[in-house]
């Protein structure tokens, strides 16, 4: 009955992301610094621009696709190499906390609700077929 929470900026955090503008995929990793994520070892040919929004890609099956993760705030060329270090500012307000309540219905109540919704769908389908 407990949960562990890992901030996206934690050094152990890694989230599959993609650039909303051009669909370039990457992994956003936590830097351990509040307000900073990194996309490392990105080839310079990926055409990432300051201000680009990165969203979850859905790969890895941890996060649904399309949730905002961060905006490119800094692009640094690594000397004598054809790669860049890209820094994202998280879109979430990590300096604010709010209580969260997670609740699950009992299996029997959930099954009853599912059956109720399925019955509505079946009735609507039959009505459409008669028309």
Residue pairs with C-beta under 8 A, 6 or more apart in sequence:
3 102
6 12
6 13
7 13
7 30
7 94
8 15
8 28
8 30
8 37
8 69
8 90
8 92
8 94
9 30
9 31
9 32
9 33
9 34
9 35
9 36
9 37
9 90
9 94
10 30
10 32
11 29
11 30
11 31
11 32
12 30
13 29
13 30
14 27
14 28
14 29
14 30
15 27
15 28
15 29
15 56
15 60
15 62
15 63
15 69
16 25
16 26
16 27
16 56
16 57
16 58
16 59
16 60
16 62
16 63
17 25
17 26
17 27
17 28
17 39
17 54
17 55
17 56
17 57
17 69
17 70
18 24
18 25
18 26
18 54
18 55
18 56
18 57
19 25
19 26
19 46
19 48
19 52
19 53
19 54
20 52
20 53
20 54
20 55
21 49
21 52
21 53
22 46
22 47
22 52
24 46
24 47
24 48
25 57
25 59
26 39
26 42
26 54
26 86
27 39
28 37
28 38
28 39
28 54
28 69
28 70
28 88
29 37
29 38
29 39
29 40
30 37
30 38
31 37
31 38
31 87
34 94
34 95
35 89
35 90
35 94
36 87
36 88
36 89
36 90
37 69
37 70
37 87
37 88
37 89
37 90
38 85
38 86
38 87
38 88
39 48
39 54
39 85
39 86
39 87
39 88
40 85
40 86
41 83
42 48
42 83
42 84
42 85
42 86
43 82
43 83
43 84
44 77
44 82
44 83
44 84
48 72
48 75
48 84
48 86
49 72
49 75
50 72
50 73
50 74
50 75
51 71
51 72
52 71
52 72
53 68
53 70
53 71
53 91
54 68
54 69
54 70
54 71
54 72
54 88
55 65
55 66
55 67
55 68
55 69
56 63
56 64
56 65
56 66
56 67
56 69
57 65
58 64
58 65
58 66
68 91
69 88
69 90
69 91
70 88
70 89
70 90
70 91
71 88
71 89
71 91
72 86
72 87
72 88
73 87
73 88
73 89
74 86
74 87
75 84
75 85
75 86
75 87
76 84
76 85
76 86
76 87
77 84
78 84
78 85
104 110
105 113
